[in-house]
Amino acid sequence: MPASSPVELLLALAAAVVAGAINSIAGGGTLVSFPAIVALGVPPLVANATNAVALWPGAFGSLWAYRAEVSGARSWAARFAMPSILGGAAGALLLLWTPSERFEEVVPFLVLGATVLFMAQGTIARRLRRGTATTQFDVPGNALPPPPLIYLLYQFGVGVYGGYFGAGIGILMLAVLGAMGLANIHRMNGLKNWGALCINAIAALIFSASGVVHWPFAIVMAVGGLIGGYSGAWVAQRVAQTWVRRAISAIGLSAFVWLLLKQ
């Protein structure tokens, strides 16, 4: 790809700052950062790989914030890691094996699906709270029983999707953990962040080794994501999340229409 201009790098940085803040406030930052770098002239497949690499530092930062919760569920974290890594690797390889023209055809619908999933996040969370309200084992002092195999297979599927595209994997993992019977949202977020870290790490490694990453954008976006994630924690206390979520939904739907027309 041709070298990026300083203006393009600044725009990519700004998009990553906004995406990092959105992830900190409400989740769904990929619905901003991915269309932004496509709009800057990066092919969708390369933009997807670049976005995955750029998001990895932010995923590590999120996990660090919940390290105490994950340390209290180490057996689950260990079992959660393998299907996440294997699924993430399978999804990343599937993306690399997909002809770029074919990926450009399906990417508008991937964005649409992720947007709809994001819009349904509140409903999913309420149902999970109702479904896990009587859970007795997920309380302080109780050891968590091993997760059933069927849910680990489901997590493998989440990993495949995450390695291939990635937007909305946090919502999918919270659904898995809620179905497993967890009720402690802090522990669930910790395990979710751990799963995202595993998925993003293996996908970023594969994409980096395959030479499909736009490194100037990836580097500035990684910095922007960290800045946005840190500032988002401050903004989250002062901005109504309802309006943030509406803005993300509007951006996602607009990106779907734009990507569809761009074909």
C-alpha positions in Angstrom: 0.0 0.0 0.0 1.2 3.6 -0.6 2.6 5.5 2.4 0.1 7.2 4.6 0.2 11.0 4.9 0.4 12.7 8.3 -3.2 13.8 8.0 -4.3 10.2 7.4 -2.3 9.0 10.4 -3.8 11.8 12.6 -7.3 10.8 11.4 -6.6 7.1 12.2 -5.3 8.2 15.6 -8.4 10.2 16.3 -10.7 7.3 15.2 -8.8 5.0 17.6 -9.1 7.4 20.5 -12.8 7.6 19.9 -13.1 3.8 19.6 -11.0 3.2 22.7 -13.2 5.6 24.7 -16.4 4.0 23.3 -15.1 0.5 24.3 -14.5 1.8 27.8 -17.9 3.5 28.1 -20.3 1.1 26.3 -18.3 -1.3 24.0 -18.6 -1.4 20.2 -15.6 0.7 19.3 -14.8 -1.5 16.3 -17.9 -0.1 14.6 -16.1 3.2 14.6 -12.5 2.3 14.0 -13.0 -0.3 11.2 -15.1 1.9 8.9 -12.8 4.8 9.6 -9.7 3.2 8.2 -11.6 1.7 5.3 -12.7 5.3 4.5 -9.0 6.3 4.6 -8.4 4.0 1.6 -7.4 0.7 3.3 -8.9 -2.4 1.7 -11.5 -4.0 4.1 -9.5 -7.2 4.6 -6.3 -5.3 5.5 -8.4 -2.9 7.6 -9.8 -5.8 9.5 -6.4 -7.3 10.2 -5.0 -3.9 11.1 -7.8 -3.2 13.5 -7.3 -6.6 15.2 -3.6 -5.8 15.8 -4.3 -2.3 17.0 -7.0 -3.5 19.5 -4.6 -5.9 21.3 -3.0 -3.4 23.7 -6.4 -2.2 24.7 -7.6 -5.8 25.4 -4.5 -6.2 27.6 -5.3 -3.0 29.5 -8.9 -4.1 30.1 -7.7 -7.5 31.4 -5.3 -5.8 33.8 -8.2 -3.8 35.3 -10.0 -7.1 36.1 -6.9 -9.2 37.0 -8.2 -9.8 40.6 -11.5 -11.3 39.2 -9.7 -13.6 36.8 -7.2 -14.8 39.5 -10.2 -15.9 41.5 -11.4 -18.1 38.6 -8.1 -19.5 37.3 -9.5 -22.9 36.5 -12.1 -21.3 34.3 -9.6 -19.0 32.7 -7.3 -21.9 31.8 -10.2 -23.8 30.2 -11.5 -20.7 28.5 -8.1 -20.0 26.9 -7.7 -23.0 24.6 -11.0 -22.7 22.7 -10.4 -19.0 22.4 -6.9 -19.4 21.0 -7.8 -22.2 18.7 -11.0 -20.4 17.5 -9.1 -17.2 17.0 -6.5 -18.9 15.0 -9.1 -20.7 12.8 -10.9 -17.4 12.2 -7.8 -15.5 11.3 -6.7 -18.2 8.9 -10.2 -18.3 7.4 -9.9 -14.6 6.8 -6.6 -14.9 5.1 -7.9 -17.8 2.9 -11.0 -15.6 1.9 -10.4 -13.8 -1.4 -10.3 -10.1 -0.7 -13.1 -9.5 -3.2 -15.4 -12.0 -1.4 -14.6 -10.4 2.0 -15.5 -7.0 0.6 -18.9 -8.5 -0.4 -19.7 -9.9 3.0 -18.2 -7.1 5.2 -21.2 -4.8 5.0 -23.4 -7.6 6.5 -20.8 -8.4 9.1 -21.0 -4.7 10.2 -24.8 -4.9 10.1 -24.8 -8.1 12.2 -22.4 -6.6 14.8 -24.5 -3.4 14.9 -27.7 -5.4 15.5 -25.9 -7.4 18.2 -24.7 -4.2 19.8 -28.2 -2.8 19.8 -29.6 -6.0 21.4 -26.9 -5.9 24.1 -29.2 -4.4 26.8 -31.9 -7.0 26.2 -29.4 -9.8 26.3 -27.9 -8.5 29.6 -31.3 -8.2 31.2 -32.2 -11.8 30.2 -28.8 -13.0 31.5 -29.5 -11.3 34.9 -32.9 -12.9 35.1 -31.5 -16.3 34.1 -28.7 -16.2 36.6 -30.5 -14.5 39.5 -30.7 -17.8 41.4 -27.2 -19.0 40.7 -25.6 -20.2 44.0 -22.1 -21.2 43.1 -20.9 -17.9 41.7 -20.5 -16.2 45.0 -17.4 -15.2 47.0 -15.9 -18.1 48.7 -17.4 -20.8 46.5 -15.2 -22.7 44.0 -16.5 -22.6 40.4 -17.3 -26.1 39.0 -15.6 -26.9 35.6 -17.5 -25.4 32.7 -19.5 -27.9 30.6 -17.8 -29.0 27.3 -20.7 -27.7 25.2 -20.0 -24.2 26.3 -16.3 -24.5 25.6 -17.3 -25.6 22.0 -19.5 -22.5 21.8 -16.6 -20.4 22.9 -14.6 -21.9 20.1 -17.2 -20.6 17.7 -17.0 -17.2 19.3 -13.2 -17.4 18.8 -13.7 -18.2 15.1 -15.9 -15.2 14.6 -13.5 -13.0 16.6 -10.5 -14.0 14.6 -12.4 -13.5 11.3 -14.1 -10.1 12.1 -14.3 -9.4 15.9 -16.9 -6.8 16.4 -19.4 -7.9 19.1 -17.3 -10.8 20.6 -17.7 -9.3 24.1 -21.4 -9.5 23.9 -21.3 -13.1 22.7 -18.9 -14.1 25.5 -21.0 -12.6 28.2 -23.9 -14.7 26.7 -21.7 -17.8 27.0 -20.7 -17.1 30.6 -24.3 -16.3 31.6 -25.5 -19.5 30.1 -22.7 -21.3 32.0 -24.3 -20.0 35.2 -22.1 -17.1 36.2 -23.8 -14.2 37.9 -20.9 -12.0 39.1 -20.7 -9.4 36.4 -17.2 -8.4 37.5 -15.9 -12.0 37.2 -17.8 -12.3 33.9 -16.1 -9.2 32.5 -12.7 -10.4 33.7 -13.2 -13.7 31.9 -14.6 -12.0 28.8 -11.6 -9.7 28.7 -9.3 -12.7 29.0 -11.1 -14.5 26.2 -10.8 -11.4 24.0 -7.1 -11.1 24.8 -6.5 -14.7 23.7 -8.5 -14.3 20.5 -7.0 -10.9 19.6 -3.4 -12.1 20.5 -3.4 -15.1 18.2 -5.2 -13.3 15.4 -2.8 -10.4 15.6 0.2 -12.8 15.6 -1.1 -14.6 12.5 -2.0 -11.3 10.7 1.5 -9.9 11.5 3.3 -12.9 10.2 1.2 -12.9 7.0 2.1 -9.4 6.1 -1.5 -8.1 5.7 -1.2 -5.4 8.5 -1.0 -1.7 7.6 1.6 -1.0 10.3 1.6 2.9 10.3 -2.1 2.8 11.0 -1.8 -0.1 13.5 0.8 1.6 15.6 -0.9 5.0 15.8 -4.3 3.3 16.5 -2.8 1.2 19.3 -1.6 4.4 20.9 -5.0 6.0 20.3 -6.8 3.1 21.7 -4.9 3.3 24.9 -5.4 7.0 25.2 -9.1 6.6 24.5 -9.5 3.7 26.9 -8.0 5.7 29.7 -10.0 8.9 29.0 -13.1 6.8 28.5 -13.1 5.8 32.2 -13.3 9.5 33.0 -15.9 10.3 30.4 -18.0 7.3 31.5 -18.8 9.0 34.7 -20.1 12.2 33.0 -21.8 11.1 29.8 -25.2 9.3 29.6 -24.5 5.9 28.1 -27.9 5.9 26.4 -26.8 8.7 24.0 -23.4 7.0 23.4 -25.1 3.7 22.5 -27.5 5.5 20.1 -24.6 7.3 18.4 -22.7 3.9 18.0 -25.8 2.3 16.5 -26.3 5.2 14.1 -22.6 5.0 13.0 -22.8 1.2 12.6 -26.0 1.4 10.4 -24.5 4.3 8.4 -21.3 2.3 7.9 -23.4 -0.7 6.6 -25.2 1.5 4.0 -21.9 3.2 3.0 -20.0 -0.1 2.6 -22.9 -1.6 0.6 -23.0 1.4 -1.7 -19.2 1.5 -2.0 -19.3 -1.9 -3.7 
